[in-house]
Amino acid sequence: QVQLVESGGGLVQAGGSLRLSCAASGRTFSSYAMAWFRQAPGKEREFVAAISLGGSSTYSADSVKGRFTVSRDVAKNTLYLQMNSLKPDDTAVYYCAADRVAYRAPTSSRLQYDYWGQGTQVTVSS
């Protein structure tokens, strides 16, 4: 059974940093694109960043470009999101997601990702 478990969320002041992790189990994810999404209260779930199956290509939303970095450790089957210069607008539940089809390039579309974690709360105070 495929399972994604996020960790690393918490409360941080504006300008601070957090590192989110997503541990994957149930299959080897090295052949699948993965991504991070987030959802703030009362808003739609939105794309944050994605990474190719080997980790050589990444893709970020304009709102986080230059501040957030997505990476993966293939050997550990783990996805990461390093978040720097956090802003109150970054407050949301953050979800990791994995593609259902192998060897596809990552995109920002939610429809590409069939497997989702339970989410981890990130709160940025001003």
Disulfide bonds with the S-S distance in Angstrom:
Cys22-Cys96 1.98
